[in-house]
């Protein structure tokens, strides 16, 4: 697998020119705080209208919408787990977020995708553990799926960037 297909950068995910950005959404898909709120604000009111028709999303799953006013054509909404100490299936649920998001991207013809640090904001997932899961799942997916040419981990803050770069180097 070509390592240059994956990169971590400190970036505002709402400004990235990729086919799809991933939204760390809540189960309602109707907007919230953090990256979810930023994506909804940048995309405009049509995004929430489309999300209302999706009837929510389960933890670990993913659903796709148009990107509206975003540079990205699509938004893939995934619902990460709330950190409860690691014993409530959080690692498996977080891994599923990445696998399902990539599968949805593949089904929609996406070749470039950007992920935020899913569950690392108000959901409290430890960034180093989340980054390791994210990098492992993306690498495993790219091993068998050449259609996805570029994956960006869009990191908010230097601490998150450091964790993702460490995971990529491991």
N, C-alpha and C positions, 0 to 999 in steps of 0.2 A: 504494500500500500504506500502510495506516495505521501510522505509526511507534509508536503507543501499544500496539500488539500485542506489542512486544518490549521487555523491560527487563532490566537487570543489577542485581543486589542482592547484598549480602553476607548470606548466609543458610546455614543448615543444611538441605541439600536433603531430609533425612529428615523434616523438620517441615513442609514446604510442602504446603498444601492445594490440590493440582492433580490433574487426572485421571491423569497419569503423570509419573514421574520417570525420568530416564535414569541408568543405572548405567554408569560407566566400568569395565567388567569385564575380566577376563582370559579367555583362550580356553576355560578349563574351565567358566566361569560359577559356580564353587563358592565364591566369596568370596576375599578377599585383603586387602590393606592399603588405606589411604586411604579414598576415598569408597565403594569396593566393600565393604570390611569394615564401614563404618558403616551402609550400606544393609542388608547381611545381618543385622547385629546388631539394627537397629531393626525389620526385617520379621519376624524370628523364624525358627525352624528349618523352618517349612513352605516358606520360600522356597528354601532349598538343596535340599529334597526335590523341588520342582518343577523346579529347574534341572538336577538330575541326569537328568531325563527328556528334556532338550533336546539332549543329546549335544554340548555345547559350542557355540562360535560362532567363525566366522572373523574375522580382522581386517577391519574395514570393514563388517561386517554387523551386524544387530541382531535380537534375539528378545525376545518379551514374556512376562511372567508376571504373576500377580496380585501385589498389594501387601501382602497379609496385614495385619500390624499397623501398617503405615505409613498416614498420612492419604491418600496417593495410592492410587487403585484399582489401578494397574498400575505395574510396573517394566519399562522397556525397557532391555535389556542390550546394550551395544555395545562392541566391542573396538577400541580405538584403536591406532595404530602406536607402536612404541618409536622415539624420536628417534635417528637415526643420522647426523645432519648435513644431512638434507634431500634427499639424492640417491638415496634408496632407495624413492621413491614415497610418502613420508610425507604430503605435502600431499594427494595424491589419496585415500589411505586415510582420512585424517582427514575430508575432505569427505564421503566415502562414509558415514562413521559418522553424520553429521548427516542426510544424505538418507535413509538406510535407517531411522533412528530415527523421522523424521517420517513416512515412508511407513507404517511399522508402526503408528504412532500413528493415522494417518488410517484405516487398515483396521480399527482397534479402536474407532472412534468418539470418540477423544480430542479434546477442544477446548482443553485447557490442559496444558502440558508444561514441565518444568524440566530444564535441562541443567547438569551440572557442567562444569568445564574439562577436557574429555576429553584424555587423554594428557599433561597438564601436571604431574602429580605425579611418581611414581617413573619414569614412561616418558620424562620429560625434555624434552617438546616445549616450545620457547620460547613463553611465554604470549602475547606480542604477536602472533606469527605464527599461533598456534592461534586466538586471539580473532578475528582478521581472517577466517580461514577459516570459523569458526563463524557469525559475523554474516552473511557473504556467503551461505552456504548456507541459513541460516534465512530471510533476506530473499527470496532467489530462490524458495524453496518457498512462502512466504506470498503472493508475487505471484500465484500460480496456484491456491492452495488456501485458500479462505475459511473452511473448517471449523475450522482451528486459530485460535482467537481470542486466545490468550495464550501467549507463550513467555517463560520466565524463564531468564536465565543466573544460576545460583546460584553465587556466587563465594565461595571459601574464602580469606579474607585480603584486605586492602586493595590489595595489589599486583595481584592477579588482577582485582579489581573495577575498578581504574584502567585496566587493559589492555582489558577488555570495554567500559567506558564510552568509551574512546578509539576503539575499533573501531566502536561504535554511532554516534559523532559524525562519523566519516569519511564 
